[in-house]
Amino acid sequence: MGRVTVRICQRADVMPEGEANQPLGLHDCPSGMPRWPVRVCPVTAACLLACDVAVAQRLDVPRVAPIDRPVSIRASGLSPGRVVRVQTAVIDDAGRRWTAFASYRADARGTIDIERDAPLSTSYGDLGPGGIFSGMRAEGDDNERLRFLTREAASVGTSIVLTDSSEARLDSVSVERQFRGPTVREVAVTEGGLRGHLYLPARAPAPGVLVLGGSEGGYADQVAALLASNGFAALSLAYFGVDSLPTELGDIPLEYFERALAWLDSHAEVARGGVALLGTSKGAEAALLVASRSPPVKAVVAYAPSSVAWNCICSGASRPSWTSSGTGIISVPQLPPVPVPPGEPVRPGVNYLNRLQRAPAGATIAVEQIRGPLLLIAGDDDQLWPSLLMAQRIMRRRVERGGHPGDRLLSYAGAGHLIGKAFLPAGSTRIAGGRIETGGTPGANARAQADAWPNVVEFLRRHLH
């Protein structure tokens, strides 16, 4: 039903004689006052007025929106000064419901706009307009032990509900928040033994980015899809844990990444002149190593980076993570794990810090040989490994040995290892079923994500175009 406006004149004295019993009708008031009152039965009037209120108090939200930006959420038709609540909800791949809410006061025009207005209160603290998504919590997870699970690189369906102060529903909508924009294409890559998914924007040729995930293995499809949605040709490259690739993160040939770089740089829909690398955690370690050996790399983005090469994360702890020409590169060896008190999670950062202090000189990554600029992103409470300390060492080495004027380090107070790229629920800082602590807080990680990702996109645009 469309919006209906009812105007009823109370001036009975102007009703022409003999028209008191005219049929029921609606009459316009062109000059602000009808010539005679509109006689409407009470039931009809109540129905029409109720319809007017229900439709007038409405949410204005796009049906489709990119997941790496805050969604424009507005409401209109409210009484000026009225307090309402905006609530979001999403079901993750494990079937768990995640929610968040924020309360707002309508302005003099009876509207709210979450990008314009400061909330009166929220369920997630002060995370800005995107916090109504990144600040979601799983229902029943009072101790924040759960991680948000989504594996696909397509979209995340989210419901948005507008309620009054008594939580009575006023309006509701659904929005598909997309990793991959509607014009982005995905192409499977298997040439030369590579295992990748290439995401291509509509406009070609586009700047190329090779995307590497971390120790979880497999593809980094969501990040590649986001980059393609921002105008890049992004290759999500698996380097273990997929098909015929190694099953563990050990003895991975650096030449494999170099083949992928060459393949991407020569692709018909990739702009000529070099490509960038974006890696996270162990993927950042690999990205810096490969860039130090590969002139075509024009820029590197490293989330939670490492300044050294580490031994493998595998069953044979003495093996290196990476090889060159069939020989393991010099790496930081393992040490006995630090004892963990009963009931406490493992904090690997303590062990990594001890190992870093004993690292052989040859394990240091020759970052000074990377010709393009670096963008390093780290939290100061990373408890998986000391990424901020290592990022600072990278920057110091770059400054001492020439570096690049475009080098940047983004450091985030209170954030840990899990700084994401999209406005997804930050979830628990623990991984592996709660057994491993990665540091920071969900809120600090969400704030870091909201700031870092726009900087990443801008950095790549500047140095690749």
C-alpha positions in Angstrom: 0.0 0.0 0.0 1.3 3.5 -0.8 1.5 6.3 1.6 -1.9 7.9 2.2 -2.4 11.4 3.7 -5.8 12.2 5.3 -6.8 15.9 5.9 -10.0 16.5 7.8 -11.6 20.0 8.1 -13.3 20.8 11.4 -15.1 23.8 10.0 -18.7 22.5 9.9 -20.0 26.0 9.6 -18.8 26.2 6.0 -20.6 23.0 4.9 -23.2 23.8 2.2 -26.7 23.1 3.4 -28.0 19.8 2.4 -24.6 18.1 2.0 -24.3 16.7 5.5 -25.3 13.3 4.3 -23.1 13.2 1.2 -21.2 10.0 0.5 -17.9 9.4 2.2 -15.0 10.9 0.3 -11.6 12.5 0.4 -11.3 16.1 -0.7 -8.2 18.1 -1.5 -7.4 21.3 0.4 -5.7 23.4 -2.3 -5.5 26.5 -0.1 -4.8 24.7 3.2 -8.5 24.5 4.2 -11.2 22.3 2.6 -14.5 23.8 1.6 -16.3 21.3 3.8 -15.3 18.5 6.2 -14.6 15.0 5.0 -16.9 12.6 6.6 -15.0 9.3 7.2 -16.2 6.5 9.4 -14.0 5.9 12.5 -12.7 2.5 11.4 -11.7 3.8 7.9 -10.0 6.8 9.4 -8.1 4.7 11.9 -7.0 2.3 9.2 -5.8 5.2 6.9 -3.9 6.9 9.7 -2.3 3.7 10.8 -1.2 3.0 7.2 0.3 6.6 7.1 2.3 6.1 10.2 3.6 2.6 9.3 4.8 3.6 5.9 6.0 7.1 6.9 8.4 5.7 9.5 10.7 4.1 7.1 14.3 3.0 6.6 16.2 4.2 3.6 18.9 1.7 2.9 20.5 0.5 -0.4 19.5 -3.1 -1.3 23.1 -3.8 -2.3 26.3 -2.2 -0.8 30.0 -2.9 -0.7 31.1 -4.7 2.4 34.3 -2.6 2.8 32.4 0.6 3.4 29.8 1.7 6.0 26.3 1.3 4.7 24.2 4.4 4.3 21.3 3.9 6.8 18.7 6.7 7.2 15.2 6.8 8.6 12.5 9.3 8.0 8.9 10.1 9.0 9.7 10.2 12.7 8.4 12.6 15.3 11.1 15.3 15.9 13.1 14.3 19.0 11.8 10.7 19.0 14.3 8.1 20.1 14.6 5.0 17.9 16.9 2.1 17.6 18.6 0.7 14.5 19.5 -3.0 14.9 21.5 -5.2 12.5 21.5 -9.0 12.4 23.3 -11.6 10.2 23.6 -15.4 10.3 27.2 -16.7 9.8 28.2 -19.9 8.0 28.0 -21.8 11.3 24.4 -20.8 11.7 25.0 -18.4 14.5 23.1 -15.1 14.8 25.2 -11.9 15.2 23.6 -8.6 16.2 24.3 -5.0 17.1 22.2 -1.9 17.8 22.5 1.8 18.1 20.0 4.4 19.4 19.4 7.8 17.8 17.3 10.9 18.4 15.4 12.2 15.4 16.2 15.7 14.3 13.7 18.6 13.7 12.7 17.1 10.4 12.0 13.7 11.9 15.1 12.0 10.3 18.2 10.1 11.4 21.3 9.4 9.4 23.9 7.1 11.1 26.8 8.7 9.0 25.7 12.1 10.2 24.3 11.6 13.7 26.1 10.6 16.9 24.3 7.7 18.6 22.8 8.1 22.0 24.0 4.6 22.9 25.3 1.5 21.2 25.9 -2.2 21.9 29.5 -1.9 20.6 31.0 1.3 22.0 32.4 4.0 19.7 33.3 2.4 16.4 31.8 4.9 14.0 29.1 4.3 11.4 30.6 0.9 10.4 30.5 -0.3 14.0 26.9 -1.5 13.6 28.4 -4.2 11.4 32.0 -4.7 12.8 30.7 -4.5 16.3 28.2 -7.3 16.0 28.3 -10.0 18.7 27.1 -13.6 18.5 24.0 -14.2 20.6 24.8 -16.0 23.8 28.6 -15.4 23.4 28.9 -13.3 26.6 32.7 -14.0 26.9 33.4 -13.2 23.2 34.9 -16.6 22.4 33.4 -17.0 18.9 34.8 -16.0 15.5 32.5 -14.9 12.7 32.6 -17.5 9.9 32.1 -16.6 6.3 33.9 -18.5 3.5 32.4 -17.2 0.3 33.7 -14.1 -1.6 30.2 -13.1 -2.8 28.0 -11.3 -0.2 26.7 -11.3 3.3 23.0 -10.8 3.7 22.2 -8.5 6.6 18.8 -7.5 8.1 18.3 -4.0 9.5 15.4 -3.2 11.8 14.1 0.1 13.0 12.3 0.0 16.4 10.9 2.5 18.9 12.1 2.8 22.5 9.9 -0.1 23.5 11.5 -2.2 20.7 8.2 -2.3 18.7 9.2 -2.7 15.0 8.6 0.3 12.8 10.3 -0.9 9.6 12.8 -3.5 8.4 14.9 -4.0 5.2 17.6 -6.4 4.0 20.9 -5.5 2.4 23.3 -7.7 0.5 26.8 -6.5 1.5 29.1 -7.6 -1.3 32.8 -8.6 -1.4 32.5 -8.9 -5.1 30.8 -6.1 -7.0 28.2 -6.9 -9.7 30.6 -6.3 -12.6 33.6 -8.3 -11.2 34.5 -11.5 -12.9 36.3 -14.5 -11.4 38.6 -16.7 -13.4 40.2 -19.9 -12.2 44.0 -20.1 -12.7 45.8 -23.4 -13.1 48.5 -22.6 -15.7 52.1 -23.5 -14.8 51.1 -25.4 -11.7 49.6 -22.2 -10.2 46.4 -22.4 -8.1 44.6 -19.1 -8.0 41.4 -17.2 -8.5 41.7 -14.0 -10.6 39.2 -11.3 -9.9 38.8 -8.8 -12.7 37.0 -5.4 -12.7 34.8 -4.3 -15.6 37.4 -1.7 -16.7 40.5 -3.2 -18.3 43.4 -3.1 -18.3 43.6 -2.7 -14.5 46.5 -2.5 -12.0 47.5 -6.0 -10.8 47.8 -7.2 -7.2 48.9 -10.6 -6.1 47.1 -11.5 -2.8 48.6 -14.0 -0.3 46.8 -15.3 2.8 48.4 -16.5 6.0 48.9 -19.8 7.8 45.2 -20.8 7.4 46.1 -21.9 3.9 44.0 -21.9 0.8 42.8 -18.8 -1.1 42.5 -15.2 0.0 39.4 -14.7 -2.2 37.6 -12.2 -0.1 40.5 -9.7 -0.1 41.0 -10.2 -3.9 37.3 -9.7 -4.6 37.4 -6.5 -2.5 40.4 -5.2 -4.5 38.7 -6.0 -7.8 35.6 -4.2 -6.6 37.9 -1.2 -6.1 39.3 -1.4 -9.7 42.3 -3.8 -9.4 43.0 -7.1 -11.2 43.6 -9.2 -8.1 45.0 -12.8 -8.1 44.2 -14.8 -5.0 47.0 -17.3 -4.9 47.0 -20.5 -2.8 50.4 -21.7 -1.9 49.6 -24.7 0.3 46.5 -26.7 1.4 44.9 -26.9 -2.0 44.8 -29.6 -4.7 48.3 -30.7 -5.6 50.1 -28.0 -3.5 52.0 -28.9 -0.3 49.7 -29.9 2.5 51.7 -27.9 5.1 53.3 -24.5 5.3 56.9 -25.8 4.8 59.4 -25.9 2.0 57.3 -23.6 -0.3 59.4 -22.5 -3.3 59.7 -18.8 -3.7 59.9 -19.4 -7.4 56.2 -20.4 -7.2 55.3 -16.8 -6.2 57.6 -15.4 -8.9 55.8 -17.4 -11.6 52.5 -16.1 -10.3 53.9 -12.5 -10.5 55.1 -13.0 -14.1 51.8 -14.6 -15.1 49.8 -11.7 -13.6 52.1 -9.0 -15.1 51.7 -10.5 -18.6 47.9 -11.0 -18.4 46.0 -9.2 -21.2 43.7 -7.5 -18.7 46.4 -6.3 -16.3 48.1 -2.9 -16.9 51.7 -3.0 -18.0 54.5 -1.8 -15.8 54.6 -4.0 -12.7 52.2 -5.4 -10.1 51.8 -5.1 -6.3 51.8 -7.7 -3.5 49.4 -7.8 -0.6 50.1 -10.4 2.1 48.8 -11.0 5.6 50.8 -12.6 8.4 52.8 -15.5 6.8 51.6 -14.2 3.5 53.2 -10.8 4.4 56.5 -12.6 5.2 56.3 -14.3 1.8 55.4 -11.0 0.1 58.4 -9.2 1.5 60.7 -12.0 0.7 59.5 -12.3 -2.9 59.5 -8.5 -3.4 63.1 -8.3 -2.3 64.0 -10.7 -5.2 61.6 -9.5 -7.9 62.0 -6.1 -9.7 58.5 -6.1 -11.2 57.0 -5.6 -7.8 55.9 -1.9 -7.6 54.5 -1.8 -4.1 53.9 -4.1 -1.1 51.1 -4.1 1.5 51.9 -6.2 4.5 49.4 -6.8 7.3 51.0 -8.0 10.6 54.4 -8.3 8.8 57.6 -10.1 9.7 61.2 -8.7 9.4 62.7 -12.2 9.2 62.0 -15.6 7.6 60.8 -18.2 10.1 60.9 -22.0 10.2 57.9 -23.8 9.0 54.5 -24.2 10.6 54.4 -27.9 10.0 55.1 -31.3 11.5 58.9 -31.1 10.8 59.7 -28.1 12.9 63.3 -28.0 11.7 62.2 -27.4 8.1 62.1 -23.8 6.6 58.9 -22.2 5.5 60.5 -21.2 2.1 63.1 -22.5 -0.3 65.1 -21.0 -3.2 66.5 -23.1 -6.0 65.6 -26.2 -4.0 67.4 -25.1 -0.9 65.9 -23.9 2.3 66.5 -20.2 3.0 68.1 -19.2 6.3 65.3 -19.1 8.9 64.7 -18.5 12.6 64.7 -21.9 14.2 62.1 -23.2 16.7 62.4 -23.0 20.5 60.6 -25.1 23.1 57.2 -23.6 23.7 56.6 -21.5 26.8 54.6 -23.4 29.4 50.9 -22.4 29.5 49.0 -22.2 32.8 46.0 -24.6 32.9 42.9 -23.1 31.3 44.8 -20.3 29.6 45.2 -19.9 25.9 48.5 -20.2 24.1 50.1 -16.8 23.4 52.6 -17.6 20.7 54.0 -14.0 20.7 56.1 -14.8 23.7 57.8 -17.7 21.9 58.3 -15.7 18.7 59.9 -12.8 20.6 62.3 -15.2 22.3 63.2 -16.7 18.9 63.5 -13.2 17.3 66.2 -12.3 19.8 68.2 -15.3 18.7 67.6 -15.0 15.0 70.6 -15.6 12.7 71.7 -12.6 10.7 70.9 -14.3 7.4 67.3 -14.7 8.3 66.6 -11.0 8.1 64.6 -10.1 5.0 66.5 -7.8 2.7 63.7 -5.2 2.5 66.2 -2.5 1.3 66.2 -4.3 -2.1 62.5 -3.7 -2.6 62.3 -0.9 -5.1 58.7 0.1 -4.5 57.1 1.6 -1.4 55.9 -0.5 1.5 52.7 0.0 3.5 53.0 -1.9 6.9 50.0 -2.5 9.2 50.3 -3.7 12.7 48.7 -3.6 16.1 50.7 -2.9 19.3 49.1 -5.8 21.2 49.7 -8.5 18.6 50.2 -11.7 20.7 50.5 -14.1 17.8 53.9 -12.7 16.8 55.5 -9.3 17.5 54.4 -7.7 14.2 54.7 -4.1 15.3 58.3 -4.6 16.6 59.1 -6.3 13.3 57.4 -3.6 11.2 59.5 -1.0 13.1 62.7 -2.9 12.3 61.7 -3.0 8.6 61.1 0.7 8.6 64.4 1.4 10.3 66.3 -0.8 7.9 64.6 0.9 4.9 65.5 4.4 6.3 69.1 3.4 7.0 69.6 1.9 3.5 67.7 4.3 1.2 64.2 3.1 1.4 61.4 4.8 -0.5 59.6 8.1 0.2 56.3 6.4 0.0 57.0 3.9 2.8 54.4 4.0 5.6 53.7 2.2 8.9 50.2 2.2 10.3 50.3 1.3 14.0 47.1 0.8 15.9 46.9 1.0 19.7 45.1 -1.9 21.4 44.8 -3.9 18.2 46.2 -7.4 17.8 47.0 -9.7 14.9 43.4 -9.9 13.4 43.0 -6.6 11.6 40.5 -7.3 8.9 39.7 -5.7 5.6 35.9 -5.6 5.6 33.1 -4.4 8.0 32.5 -7.9 9.4 32.0 -8.8 13.0 35.4 -8.6 14.7 34.5 -11.5 16.9 36.8 -13.1 19.4 40.6 -12.5 19.4 41.1 -16.2 19.9 41.5 -18.7 17.1 41.8 -22.5 16.8 38.7 -23.1 18.9 39.8 -20.6 21.5 43.1 -22.2 22.1 45.3 -19.5 20.7 45.2 -15.8 21.7 46.0 -13.3 19.0 45.9 -10.2 21.1 44.1 -6.9 21.1 40.3 -6.4 21.6 37.5 -6.8 19.1 36.8 -3.1 19.3 40.4 -2.1 18.7 40.7 -4.5 15.8 37.5 -3.1 14.3 38.8 0.4 14.6 42.1 -0.6 12.9 40.2 -2.3 10.1 38.0 0.8 9.5 41.1 3.0 9.2 43.6 0.7 7.5 41.6 -0.6 4.5 40.9 2.8 2.9 44.6 3.6 3.3 45.4 0.4 1.5 43.2 1.1 -1.5 44.5 4.7 -1.7 48.1 3.5 -1.4 47.7 1.0 -4.2 45.9 3.5 -6.5 48.7 6.0 -6.0 51.6 3.7 -6.7 50.1 1.4 -9.4 48.4 3.9 -11.7 
